Amino acid sequence: MSVFVILPAAGLGTRMAASTGGAPKQFLALKGLPILLHSLRAFLAVPRVVAIYVSVRESEQARVAELVAEHGLSSQVHVVTGGDTRQDSVANALAALPSTSDDDIVLVHDAVRPLVDPQTIERTIAAIEKHGAAIVAMPAIDTIKQVERTADGAVITATIPRELIVHAQTPQGARVPLMRKAFAEAAADEFVGTDESSLLERANIQVFVVPGNSRNLKVTQPGDLEVAEFYLAG
């Protein structure tokens, strides 16, 4: 059994653009190193991970290849062409995986979640080994309201019990054949999901939840960098 990792990193990060001059957020500096490099190192710290595939825009491929080579990661990290959507980027990397066994596992992780820890990654791999598919998620803390959108604003229609809700994080993964099946069915139906789990669920593949933690934040807004710096400071 081999464990592969996909980091979709073709996004432009529009929510961060105003404060970064349009620089893709995966290349922003966190403790002096690109966010992407922190994410790569997190997975390379897990011995069972045999290779990482980074999906980036064609214009950024040379930049990522140079970064990987500069830090001596060329033998384990591979650069593939990303797509217009996250789903396209992951699909391109899935097609490139040299998977030879039905037991092989693929994890998909947001390139801008740089603080994921090896223990969480290991637990996700173990859950996929046992169940076939799993994601990392956090329990809901706030009261969750279902609403209806109106011209005057949102109107509450129901209160959803918190025990029925989790906040999805990454990594999200499955055995390679299951993930490829989910992506193939979505492509055939022109369905676009918000994450890998939504495609697996749609393919009637049961997805189990691995407990996450608040450190595993996604850098999407300027303040998130400050929080990540705080966590790294320890």
N, C-alpha and C positions, 0 to 999 in steps of 0.2 A: 504494500500500500504506500502510495506517495501523497504528500500534501502540497498542493499548489495554492498560491495566493494571487489574487487580482486586485490591483489598485487602480480604479478609474480616476484619472487625473487630467481629463480633457476640458473640465469646466473652466469658465472664465471668472467665476466668483463675483457676480455683479453686485452683491450686497456689500462687498469689501472695496469695490472699485473706486468709490469716491475718496477713500482715505489712503489708497495705495497707488494712485495714479494709473489704475488699470492693470496692475501686475497680477497675474494669476496667484491666488492665495496659497497654492501648494508650494510656491517658491519664496514666500515671505519668510523672513528670518525669525527663528525662535531659538533663543540662546545662541545666536551667532551662526546657526545652521538652518538650511531650508526645512520647512515643515515636512516636506516629502521625505527627506532623509531620516528624520525622526521616525516616521511611519515605517519606512523600510527596515530600519535597525530593530524596531520592535518585533517584527516577524522573523528576521534573521537570527534573533536571539532564541528562537524555538527550534531545537535540533530537527524536529520532524518535518519542517518546511524545507522542501527541496528546491523550489524555484518561485520567484515572484515575477509577475507580468504587469508592467505599468502601461496603461493605455493613455497616451497623450496626443494632443493635436500634432499634425505633421510638422508644423512650424516650431514645435518645442522638442522634437525628438533628439536633435543634436545636443540640445542643452541638457536633457536628462541623461543621455548617454555619457556626456562629459562628466556630469555629477557622479554617476555610478562608477565610472572609471577612476575618477579622482580619489574616491574613497575605497577603492579596491573591491568593489562589489560586482564586477562585470560577469563573473562566473555564475552568479546566482540570480541576477536581476536582468530581465529582458524587457525591451521597449517595443511596444506594438502601437499601431495607429488607432487613435481613439475615434469616436463618432460624434454626431451632433447631440446625442443624448447619452446619459449614463448607461442606459440599456444597450445602446449600440456599442459603446466602449467596452462593456463587459462581454458582450457577444463576440466581439473581435478577439478579445483575449481568450475566451473559451475555445474558440476555433483553433487557437495557436497552441493550446496545451498539449504536450506530448504524453497524454494519459494512455496507459496500456491496460489498465485493470479496472473492473467494475467497482473495486473497493477504493479507488483513488478518491481523494477529497479535494474540493476547491473551496476556498474562503474568499469572499469579496469584502474589501474594507475601504472605507472612505479615506482617500489619501490625506485628508485634512483632519483626521483623528489621530494626532501624533502621540498621544499618551496611553494608548492601549497597552496593557501589561501582558507579559508572557503567560501568566497564570490564567487570565481570561481566555487567551488564545488556546491554551491547552485544554481548558474545560470545553470550549466550543468544539474542538476536534474530537474529544471523547464523546460528546453528545451526538455528533454526527456519526461516529463509529457505531453507536448503540441504536440510534433512531433513524438515521438516513439524512436528516436535515435539521438545522438549528440556527438560531440567531441569538445575539446578545441583546438584552433589553432591561430597562429599569422599571420598577413598579411606579404607578401613578401616585403622587403625593397630594396634589391639589384635587378639589372636587371637579369632576368632568361634566360639562354641560353639552348637550346636543342642541343645535340651534337651526332655525330657518332664516335664510337671508331675505330681507325685505327692502323696499326702497328707503325706508326710514332707519334701517340698521338690522342687527341680528335680534331675533326673538327666541327665547329658550323654549324648547319643545319637550325636553326630558333631561333628567339627571341620570347619568350612567354610573353604576356602582364601580368604585375604584378598583375593587378586586378583579374586575373583568377587563382592566385596561393595563397595558404596559407601553412604555415609550421605547421604540426600537432604536437600537444602536447598530454598530457593526463591530466585529465581522459577522457576516451572514453567510452560511455555506450549506453544502450538501455533497453527497457523493456525485462525482462528475457526471455519470449518466443521467441522474435525476435533474441536475441543474441544466444540462443540455436539453433534456426533454422539455422542461419548463420554458426555456428560452425559445425553442423551436415552435412550440404551440403558440406562444405569444406572438412570434413573428408571423406565423401563418394566419393569425386572426387580427393582425395589426393592432394588438393590444400593447399599451405602454403602461408599465407599472411604476410606482414610486421607489420601489426597492426590490431586491432579489426575492425576499419572502413573499411579496405580493404575486410574483410569477409562480413560485412554488405552490402557494395556496391555491391559485387558479387551476393548477394542474392536478389538484387533489392529492398533493404530497403533504403529509403532516409535518409541521414545523415545530420543533420544541424550543423552549426559551431557556437560555443560560443567563443567570443574574449578572448584570453589568455593574458599573460604578460611576460616580459623578466625575471622576478624573478623565474618563473616556469621552471628553467633550469634542464636538465638531466645531472647528474654527470657521465661522461664517460671518461674524461681525467684528469690528475693530476691538471691542471690549474682550472678546474671546481670547485674543493674543495675550492680553494682560493676565487673564486667569490662567492660561497655560504656562506663562512665565512663572506665576506664583507657585503652581504645582511643581514645576521643574526645580524651583528653588528649594523645595522640600520641606 
